[in-house]
Amino acid sequence: EALCLAAEARGDRAEAARILGAGAANLVGLLDIDRVVLGGRTVAADEDAYVRGVRAVIEERASRGGAGAGVTVTVARGGDRPVAEGAAQLVLAPVFGRVGEGE
């Protein structure tokens, strides 16, 4: 996070997205996930740049034989409390039979 924010502070958004992408790619490899959802004020400043940058790093790792093929990179939907809403969705999704739908 500190490296990403430092790059953003320098005005190097591409580098900030690359750093965030490296972290996301590590998690994809470790946890075998199929979706990366980005959020927060820094990402909200230029959602497209962050989605493209993170996706590029994940795809590049996948092309070298790493995990990540077919991973979707999106931005969290807006709202006043996206972290709390996301946590509530994760807890309640199984109750309502919506596991993995992200809705």
C-alpha positions as a Python dict, from the first residue, in 0.01 Angstrom:
ca = {
    (1, 'E'): (0, 0, 0),
    (2, 'A'): (277, 243, 91),
    (3, 'L'): (453, 189, -243),
    (4, 'C'): (129, 233, -436),
    (5, 'L'): (42, 554, -252),
    (6, 'A'): (397, 687, -295),
    (7, 'A'): (379, 630, -671),
    (8, 'E'): (40, 802, -679),
    (9, 'A'): (182, 1096, -479),
    (10, 'R'): (459, 1129, -740),
    (11, 'G'): (192, 1143, -1009),
    (12, 'D'): (293, 806, -1153),
    (13, 'R'): (-47, 640, -1171),
    (14, 'A'): (74, 368, -1409),
    (15, 'E'): (336, 261, -1155),
    (16, 'A'): (81, 274, -874),
    (17, 'A'): (-149, 46, -1074),
    (18, 'R'): (142, -188, -1153),
    (19, 'I'): (230, -214, -783),
    (20, 'L'): (-132, -284, -692),
    (21, 'G'): (-141, -539, -973),
    (22, 'A'): (166, -717, -836),
    (23, 'G'): (-5, -753, -499),
    (24, 'A'): (-328, -871, -661),
    (25, 'A'): (-138, -1120, -878),
    (26, 'N'): (31, -1262, -568),
    (27, 'L'): (-308, -1313, -404),
    (28, 'V'): (-446, -1473, -721),
    (29, 'G'): (-158, -1719, -715),
    (30, 'L'): (-184, -1793, -343),
    (31, 'L'): (-559, -1815, -307),
    (32, 'D'): (-666, -1934, -654),
    (33, 'I'): (-929, -1662, -688),
    (34, 'D'): (-1114, -1579, -1009),
    (35, 'R'): (-1219, -1219, -941),
    (36, 'V'): (-1033, -912, -818),
    (37, 'V'): (-1250, -623, -700),
    (38, 'L'): (-1075, -289, -658),
    (39, 'G'): (-1200, -7, -440),
    (40, 'G'): (-1105, 293, -235),
    (41, 'R'): (-1040, 660, -297),
    (42, 'T'): (-714, 607, -481),
    (43, 'V'): (-870, 368, -731),
    (44, 'A'): (-1177, 590, -764),
    (45, 'A'): (-954, 874, -887),
    (46, 'D'): (-899, 682, -1214),
    (47, 'E'): (-1082, 350, -1218),
    (48, 'D'): (-994, 265, -1579),
    (49, 'A'): (-621, 314, -1525),
    (50, 'Y'): (-621, 89, -1219),
    (51, 'V'): (-833, -183, -1380),
    (52, 'R'): (-610, -184, -1691),
    (53, 'G'): (-290, -180, -1486),
    (54, 'V'): (-392, -454, -1246),
    (55, 'R'): (-533, -670, -1526),
    (56, 'A'): (-211, -629, -1728),
    (57, 'V'): (7, -755, -1441),
    (58, 'I'): (-222, -1053, -1373),
    (59, 'E'): (-236, -1145, -1743),
    (60, 'E'): (140, -1109, -1780),
    (61, 'R'): (197, -1350, -1491),
    (62, 'A'): (-57, -1593, -1636),
    (63, 'S'): (122, -1584, -1973),
    (64, 'R'): (441, -1700, -1798),
    (65, 'G'): (264, -2003, -1657),
    (66, 'G'): (143, -1851, -1333),
    (67, 'A'): (-211, -1839, -1202),
    (68, 'G'): (-443, -1573, -1331),
    (69, 'A'): (-581, -1688, -1664),
    (70, 'G'): (-941, -1572, -1687),
    (71, 'V'): (-934, -1360, -1371),
    (72, 'T'): (-1184, -1075, -1386),
    (73, 'V'): (-1076, -733, -1257),
    (74, 'T'): (-1355, -492, -1167),
    (75, 'V'): (-1424, -192, -945),
    (76, 'A'): (-1648, -216, -640),
    (77, 'R'): (-1982, -49, -682),
    (78, 'G'): (-2020, 286, -512),
    (79, 'G'): (-2185, 363, -186),
    (80, 'D'): (-2107, 541, 135),
    (81, 'R'): (-1975, 229, 308),
    (82, 'P'): (-1847, -13, 43),
    (83, 'V'): (-1632, -216, 284),
    (84, 'A'): (-1918, -272, 528),
    (85, 'E'): (-2159, -347, 243),
    (86, 'G'): (-1916, -596, 89),
    (87, 'A'): (-1863, -771, 421),
    (88, 'A'): (-2238, -793, 475),
    (89, 'Q'): (-2283, -940, 126),
    (90, 'L'): (-2022, -1207, 196),
    (91, 'V'): (-2192, -1303, 522),
    (92, 'L'): (-2548, -1299, 386),
    (93, 'A'): (-2490, -1447, 38),
    (94, 'P'): (-2505, -1811, 156),
    (95, 'V'): (-2824, -1739, 353),
    (96, 'F'): (-2998, -1615, 40),
    (97, 'G'): (-2843, -1870, -196),
    (98, 'R'): (-2638, -1618, -390),
    (99, 'V'): (-2289, -1751, -334),
    (100, 'G'): (-2047, -1625, -597),
    (101, 'E'): (-2294, -1406, -781),
    (102, 'G'): (-2150, -1081, -646),
    (103, 'E'): (-2489, -915, -639),
}
